[in-house]
Structures are given as structure tokens and as C-alpha cells.
Amino acid sequence: MNLSSRRHNTGFGYIGSGNHASVFNRKPKAVFSHLKTQLNTESQKQFKTDFKTTSLSDLEKQKIKNKIRKQAKQNTKIVVVLTVFFLILISLLAIKMLEGLLS
């Protein structure tokens, strides 16, 4: 009978959870991907959702990418405009406060 490949020698120092062979020789309880698929199927049954599983063509993929890029550019422009506006507003307020202090 072959030994498990997870078996380790416990004589290489204290590891924080004790030098017990049971700490090293435990098997993982459940694989995450299995739990993920199980959760997916259960939620689809519960909420009665049915998602498309067809592959997208290259043209459809390109359209999606272009749409995402366009939205990102638009968001960037909005952020830049708002940042410039608030910087100008803050600088004007600072100038007014300095004028008030100096006069």
C-alpha cells in the first residue's frame, strides 16, 4: 500500500499549530470549484434563471470590448472635468480667504 503524498515528517520545528502528524496529513475537505458549480446550479433552480452558454463570435466580442472602452473613456472625461472644476473652486476660495486675511 502506497503512502499518501501529503504525509510530512513532523520533526522540522514548531509550526504554530503543534507538531502533530494530523496537522500535516489532513486532506482538503471540498474542492472550491465543486462548491461553486453546486451553488450555481442551486441558485439557477431557486431563481429560475437560465443563462446563455453559447460562444460569442469575434465580431460580438469586439463590439463588447469597444462598448467597455467607450464607457471607460466617458467616465475618465467626467472625472477629469470634475477634478478641474473642484481645483479651480478650491483655488478661488483660497485666494478669497488670503485676500480677506491680508486686507
C-alpha positions in Angstrom: 0.0 0.0 0.0 1.4 3.4 -1.0 1.6 6.2 1.4 -0.1 9.5 0.7 1.9 12.2 -0.9 0.7 14.7 1.7 2.5 12.9 4.6 5.2 15.0 6.1 7.8 14.4 8.8 6.9 16.5 11.9 10.4 16.9 13.2 11.4 20.1 11.5 10.4 22.6 14.1 7.4 24.2 15.7 4.9 25.5 13.1 2.4 27.3 15.3 -0.3 24.6 15.4 1.7 22.0 17.1 3.9 19.2 15.9 1.2 16.7 15.4 1.1 14.5 12.3 -2.6 15.1 12.0 -1.9 18.8 11.2 0.2 17.8 8.2 -1.7 14.8 6.9 -5.2 16.3 6.6 -6.9 16.0 3.3 -8.8 19.1 1.9 -12.5 18.9 2.7 -14.0 20.0 -0.5 -12.8 21.5 -3.7 -13.9 25.1 -4.2 -14.8 24.6 -7.9 -17.2 21.8 -7.0 -18.9 24.0 -4.4 -19.0 26.9 -6.9 -20.8 24.8 -9.5 -23.1 23.4 -6.9 -24.0 26.9 -5.7 -24.6 28.0 -9.3 -27.0 25.1 -10.1 -28.9 25.6 -6.9 -29.3 29.3 -7.4 -30.4 28.7 -11.0 -33.1 26.3 -9.8 -34.2 28.6 -7.0 -34.4 31.8 -9.0 -35.4 30.1 -12.3 -32.7 31.7 -14.3 -31.3 30.2 -17.5 -28.2 31.8 -18.8 -27.0 31.5 -22.4 -23.9 29.3 -22.8 -23.3 29.9 -26.5 -19.9 31.2 -27.6 -19.6 34.7 -28.9 -18.2 35.4 -32.3 -15.2 37.6 -32.8 -17.3 40.4 -34.0 -19.6 40.3 -31.0 -16.5 40.2 -28.7 -15.1 43.2 -30.4 -18.4 45.1 -30.0 -18.4 44.4 -26.3 -14.8 45.5 -25.9 -15.5 48.7 -27.8 -18.5 49.4 -25.7 -16.5 48.9 -22.5 -13.7 51.1 -23.8 -16.2 53.8 -24.7 -17.7 53.8 -21.3 -14.3 53.9 -19.6 -13.3 56.9 -21.7 -16.5 58.7 -20.9 -16.0 58.0 -17.2 -12.4 59.3 -17.4 -13.6 62.5 -19.1 -16.2 63.1 -16.4 -13.6 62.6 -13.6 -11.2 65.0 -15.3 -13.8 67.7 -15.7 -15.0 67.4 -12.1 -11.4 67.4 -10.8 -10.5 70.5 -12.7 -13.8 72.2 -11.6 -13.1 71.5 -7.9 -9.4 72.5 -8.2 -10.5 75.9 -9.7 -13.2 76.3 -7.0 -10.7 75.5 -4.2 -8.1 77.8 -5.6 -10.6 80.7 -5.9 -11.8 80.1 -2.3 -8.1 80.0 -1.1 -7.4 83.3 -2.9 -10.5 85.0 -1.4 -9.5 83.8 2.1 -6.0 85.2 1.6 -7.4 88.5 0.4 -9.6 88.6 3.4 -6.7 88.0 5.8 -4.4 90.5 4.1 -6.8 93.4 4.0 
